[in-house]
Amino acid sequence: MMQIARDRGIPVVGYHLDIWWGLQRQTQVDTEPFFQTDLLITADGGHDDLWAEHAVNHVWFPPAVSAREADFGTPREEMRSKLAFVGSWQGGYHEEHQHRHELVSFLKKHYRGICEFWPKRGEHAVRGQALRDLYASVDIAIGDSAFAGSGPGRYCSDRIPETIGRGGFLLHPRVQGVTDGSTWNGGPLWADGESLVCWDAGDWDALGAKIEWALSNPVDRRRIAEAGALITREHHTYDRRMNQLVDLLLETRMLK
């Protein structure tokens, strides 16, 4: 397929939200056709040297949220809780990132009575209107991304825009180049204390202090969540990302 496209002058672009370097599956970079596209876009901007070493024409695009999903939900009593973790929490996450397992254990141990985990056992991932309603029903969403705090930075899962874009208040480990007020492609990314609140990965005392602060300061919590939603909806939707991709293809003369 790629050869036919090239013969016809059609650029082939791969686009993915996950990270490969540092995981067992990184060998796929040299074996899977996906990584042999004319241009590869991923949310992993911390391994420029490795992408170049393996001859991958890679460009970093931070994750985003669908513009149609970036809206406030309706609080639902059956989803109500003070804390919530939404994502992989039942033991099937990458073994290379032990922080996820430690985070889940910490929340279960110290916040058992007020923290809910989604999806519930035996249920599918929470999506669409249900996810918007979930973030409208909880006070604090606790997040995590692979290698947050231990990698080279510039990688986060789409949990950040997916949560914040729906108006959720998010606690997330610091990520260099993502949560420190950095900019990308002329627009702001996310900033600790302004669009979300961060702690240093692995510092459980710090996380506990951030949770207690957030629970005690609902006005500041809402201000941060609303500011984060505004930034995300303006700068980090997939409509905007696709326009940015077309601009890049034109700039590099892959499209004419």
Secondary structure as the mmCIF struct_conf table of DSSP 4:
data_model
#
loop_
_struct_conf.conf_type_id
_struct_conf.id
_struct_conf.beg_label_comp_id
_struct_conf.beg_label_asym_id
_struct_conf.beg_label_seq_id
_struct_conf.end_label_comp_id
_struct_conf.end_label_asym_id
_struct_conf.end_label_seq_id
HELX_RH_AL_P HELX_RH_AL_P1 MET A 2 ASP A 7
TURN_TY1_P TURN_TY1_P1 ARG A 8 GLY A 9
STRN STRN1 VAL A 13 HIS A 16
BEND BEND1 ASP A 18 ASP A 18
TURN_TY1_P TURN_TY1_P2 TRP A 21 GLY A 22
BEND BEND2 LEU A 23 LEU A 23
HELX_RH_3T_P HELX_RH_3T_P1 GLN A 24 ASP A 30
TURN_TY1_P TURN_TY1_P3 THR A 31 THR A 31
HELX_RH_3T_P HELX_RH_3T_P2 PRO A 33 GLN A 36
BEND BEND3 THR A 37 ASP A 38
STRN STRN2 LEU A 39 THR A 42
BEND BEND4 ALA A 43 ALA A 43
BEND BEND5 GLY A 46 GLY A 46
HELX_RH_AL_P HELX_RH_AL_P2 ASP A 48 GLU A 53
TURN_TY1_P TURN_TY1_P4 HIS A 54 ALA A 55
STRN STRN3 HIS A 58 TRP A 60
STRN STRN4 VAL A 65 VAL A 65
TURN_TY1_P TURN_TY1_P5 ALA A 67 GLU A 69
BEND BEND6 ASP A 71 ASP A 71
HELX_RH_3T_P HELX_RH_3T_P3 GLU A 77 MET A 79
STRN STRN5 SER A 81 VAL A 86
BEND BEND7 GLY A 87 GLY A 87
BEND BEND8 GLN A 90 GLY A 91
BEND BEND9 TYR A 93 TYR A 93
TURN_TY1_P TURN_TY1_P6 GLU A 95 GLU A 96
HELX_RH_AL_P HELX_RH_AL_P3 GLN A 98 HIS A 110
BEND BEND10 TYR A 111 TYR A 111
TURN_TY1_P TURN_TY1_P7 ARG A 112 ILE A 114
STRN STRN6 CYS A 115 TRP A 118
BEND BEND11 PRO A 119 PRO A 119
HELX_LH_PP_P HELX_LH_PP_P1 LYS A 120 LYS A 120
TURN_TY1_P TURN_TY1_P8 ARG A 121 GLY A 122
HELX_LH_PP_P HELX_LH_PP_P2 HIS A 124 VAL A 126
HELX_RH_AL_P HELX_RH_AL_P4 GLY A 128 SER A 137
STRN STRN7 VAL A 138 ILE A 142
TURN_TY1_P TURN_TY1_P9 ALA A 146 SER A 150
BEND BEND12 GLY A 151 GLY A 151
BEND BEND13 GLY A 153 ARG A 154
TURN_TY1_P TURN_TY1_P10 ASP A 158 ASP A 158
HELX_RH_AL_P HELX_RH_AL_P5 ARG A 159 ILE A 164
TURN_TY1_P TURN_TY1_P11 GLY A 165 GLY A 167
STRN STRN8 LEU A 170 PRO A 173
TURN_TY1_P TURN_TY1_P12 GLN A 176 VAL A 178
BEND BEND14 THR A 179 THR A 179
STRN STRN9 ASP A 180 ASP A 180
BEND BEND15 GLY A 181 GLY A 181
STRN STRN10 THR A 183 TRP A 184
TURN_TY1_P TURN_TY1_P13 ASN A 185 GLY A 186
STRN STRN11 GLY A 187 PRO A 188
STRN STRN12 ALA A 191 ASP A 192
TURN_TY1_P TURN_TY1_P14 GLY A 193 SER A 195
STRN STRN13 LEU A 196 LEU A 196
STRN STRN14 VAL A 197 TRP A 199
TURN_TY1_P TURN_TY1_P15 ALA A 201 GLY A 202
HELX_RH_AL_P HELX_RH_AL_P6 TRP A 204 SER A 216
HELX_RH_AL_P HELX_RH_AL_P7 PRO A 218 HIS A 235
STRN STRN15 THR A 237 THR A 237
HELX_RH_AL_P HELX_RH_AL_P8 TYR A 238 GLU A 251
TURN_TY1_P TURN_TY1_P16 THR A 252 ARG A 253
BEND BEND16 MET A 254 MET A 254
#
